[in-house]
Amino acid sequence: MDSGEENDIVCLDESFFINDNYQIARFTFGSQILELYCLQSASTDFDLTGQMVWPGAELLNNYLSKNSDILRGCSVIELGSGVGITGILCSRFCGEVVMTDHNDEVLKILTRNIELDDSSKNSACSAKLKSAKLEWGNSEQLDDILQRHPEGFDLVLGADICFQQASVPLLFHTVKRLLDVGLKKKCRFILGYVSRAKVMDDMVIGEASRHGLRITEVAGTRAEIRNLGGVIYEITCP
Ligand SMILES: C[S@@+](CC[C@H](N)C(=O)[O-])C[C@H]1O[C@@H](n2cnc3c(N)ncnc32)[C@H](O)[C@@H]1O
């Protein structure tokens, strides 16, 4: 006879676990005030880390708002955008911003935040904000984006996207392609990195060099953020 465990069919789909009770939250970075939908804590059943704002986004947004010249007139692609707080800030200064994520649930809230931003009074000075599905290492999805941007982007951005060891090599694979395509534009990758484990600190440096990229710490950006150590890295093709 089969054990009870083997016969145990669970009739729940993933929507049962998804908390989409988003609330509008307000964030200030320098002179920029952003309002967007997010959760205050992450769901753990699926990869829904992107439903909330992470310390790395605060770190990167503070850096970008203090150094907004970096963004002026640029075309930007953001990886692992989550609710979109970094891309939306950039749109105040940039020519164009494509925010990407791999999670369909996260892409829904990202789209909702783009619509919210469009309808706000700031939209007049906002760049065109777009969203696109992009799983790191997925060449087809990246080809789709690059078909629409054959010259590539001026900047690749990522906030708090190095937290799972298995995805870091794939992330750098995608970054390398974007930097190669944007070579003429001297494209660079700006990463808001938050340290949670030494193994990840080493892996980020190691994967950048394994992909033939130069990684440098931006001077003066080491900071403590929500009790964690953070730093801004700039990653380029040498
Ligand atoms: C910790 S959250 C950071 C979100 C946002 N950048 C922030 O700092 O608030 C990581 C984000 O990366 C996305 N992500 C994780 N693994 C990914 C992968 N393999 N490909 C694309 N996006 C991924 C998640 O869906 C999530 O939105």
The ligand as an SDF file (V2000), in Angstrom:
LIG
                    3D

 27 29  0  0  0  0  0  0  0  0999 V2000
   16.8240   41.6220   -4.1120 C   0  0  0  0  0  0  0  0  0  0  0  0
   15.7760   42.0580   -5.4420 S   0  0  0  0  0  0  0  0  0  0  0  0
   16.3230   43.7160   -5.8140 C   0  0  0  0  0  0  0  0  0  0  0  0
   15.2480   44.5150   -6.4890 C   0  0  0  0  0  0  0  0  0  0  0  0
   15.6010   45.9680   -6.7460 C   0  0  0  0  0  0  0  0  0  0  0  0
   16.7090   46.0810   -7.6670 N   0  0  0  0  0  0  0  0  0  0  0  0
   15.9170   46.6620   -5.4420 C   0  0  0  0  0  0  0  0  0  0  0  0
   17.1230   46.8050   -5.1220 O   0  0  0  0  0  0  0  0  0  0  0  0
   14.9800   47.0300   -4.7350 O   0  0  0  0  0  0  0  0  0  0  0  0
   16.4600   41.1250   -6.8090 C   0  0  0  0  0  0  0  0  0  0  0  0
   15.7190   41.3120   -8.1150 C   0  0  0  0  0  0  0  0  0  0  0  0
   16.3860   40.5720   -9.1330 O   0  0  0  0  0  0  0  0  0  0  0  0
   15.4340   39.7750   -9.8360 C   0  0  0  0  0  0  0  0  0  0  0  0
   16.1300   38.5540  -10.2520 N   0  0  0  0  0  0  0  0  0  0  0  0
   16.5930   37.5520   -9.4530 C   0  0  0  0  0  0  0  0  0  0  0  0
   17.1600   36.5830  -10.1880 N   0  0  0  0  0  0  0  0  0  0  0  0
   17.0570   36.9760  -11.4870 C   0  0  0  0  0  0  0  0  0  0  0  0
   17.4580   36.3860  -12.7210 C   0  0  0  0  0  0  0  0  0  0  0  0
   18.0600   35.1970  -12.7490 N   0  0  0  0  0  0  0  0  0  0  0  0
   17.2000   37.0560  -13.8620 N   0  0  0  0  0  0  0  0  0  0  0  0
   16.5910   38.2710  -13.8300 C   0  0  0  0  0  0  0  0  0  0  0  0
   16.1630   38.8800  -12.6910 N   0  0  0  0  0  0  0  0  0  0  0  0
   16.4050   38.2360  -11.5270 C   0  0  0  0  0  0  0  0  0  0  0  0
   14.3240   39.4840   -8.8220 C   0  0  0  0  0  0  0  0  0  0  0  0
   13.0950   39.1550   -9.4450 O   0  0  0  0  0  0  0  0  0  0  0  0
   14.2790   40.8140   -8.0650 C   0  0  0  0  0  0  0  0  0  0  0  0
   13.4410   41.7420   -8.6810 O   0  0  0  0  0  0  0  0  0  0  0  0
  1  2  1  0
  2  3  1  0
  2 10  1  0
  3  4  1  0
  4  5  1  0
  5  6  1  0
  5  7  1  0
  7  8  2  0
  7  9  1  0
 10 11  1  0
 11 12  1  0
 11 26  1  0
 12 13  1  0
 13 14  1  0
 13 24  1  0
 14 15  1  0
 14 23  1  0
 15 16  2  0
 16 17  1  0
 17 18  1  0
 17 23  2  0
 18 19  1  0
 18 20  2  0
 20 21  1  0
 21 22  2  0
 22 23  1  0
 24 25  1  0
 24 26  1  0
 26 27  1  0
M  CHG  2   2   1   9  -1
M  END
$$$$
